[in-house]
């Protein structure tokens, strides 16, 4: 799981062009939206594309997204349970 979390942090940095951050700067449990990384709805779309492209995961229920994208750790948990690649 630690490797997956690190991989996701790197992919998020690349996908969202967060060049001023390193994986170590991102707390796996910190919120991604609001006070944490401060991501917005456009970033959420980028994360959805990332999961589909890298892990073969298609979100069928947009309401799930809020819980899945709560933190890097919650994304990692979801990917571990649902990855197709």
C-alpha positions in Angstrom: 0.0 0.0 0.0 2.9 2.4 0.8 4.2 1.9 -2.8 0.8 2.6 -4.2 0.4 5.8 -2.1 3.9 7.0 -3.3 3.0 6.2 -6.9 -0.3 8.1 -6.6 1.4 11.1 -5.1 3.8 11.3 -8.0 1.0 10.8 -10.5 -1.1 13.5 -8.9 1.8 15.9 -8.9 2.4 15.3 -12.6 -1.3 15.3 -13.6 -2.1 18.5 -11.8 1.2 20.3 -12.6 2.1 20.7 -8.9 5.8 21.2 -9.7 6.5 23.0 -6.5 5.5 19.9 -4.5 7.3 16.6 -3.8 5.6 13.4 -2.8 7.0 14.0 0.7 5.1 17.3 0.9 1.7 15.5 0.5 0.3 14.0 3.7 -1.5 10.8 2.6 -4.3 11.5 5.1 -4.7 15.2 4.4 -7.8 16.4 2.5 -7.2 16.9 -1.2 -9.9 19.5 -1.5 -10.5 22.6 0.7 -7.9 23.1 3.4 -5.5 20.3 2.4 -4.0 20.6 -1.1 -6.8 23.0 -2.1 -7.8 21.2 -5.2 -10.9 22.2 -7.2 -13.5 20.6 -9.5 -11.2 20.8 -12.5 -8.5 18.9 -10.5 -11.2 16.3 -9.6 -11.8 15.7 -13.3 -8.1 15.3 -13.9 -8.0 12.7 -11.0 -10.9 10.8 -12.6 -9.0 10.7 -15.9 -5.9 9.5 -14.1 -7.6 6.6 -12.4 -9.2 5.5 -15.7 -5.9 5.8 -17.7 -3.5 4.3 -15.1 -5.7 1.8 -13.3 -8.7 1.0 -15.6 -11.1 2.4 -13.0 -14.2 4.1 -14.3 -16.3 5.9 -11.7 -19.9 5.0 -12.4 -21.4 7.0 -9.5 -20.2 10.6 -9.3 -21.4 10.7 -5.7 -18.7 8.2 -4.8 -16.1 10.6 -5.9 -16.3 12.8 -2.8 -15.4 9.9 -0.5 -12.8 8.3 -2.9 -11.0 11.6 -3.4 -11.0 12.6 0.3 -7.2 11.9 0.6 -4.4 10.1 -1.2 -4.9 7.2 1.2 -8.6 6.9 0.3 -7.7 6.9 -3.4 -5.1 4.2 -2.8 -7.5 2.1 -0.9 -10.1 2.4 -3.7 -7.5 1.7 -6.4 -6.3 -1.4 -4.5 -9.8 -2.8 -4.3 -10.9 -1.9 -7.9 -7.9 -1.7 -10.2 -8.2 -3.5 -13.5 -4.6 -2.8 -14.8 
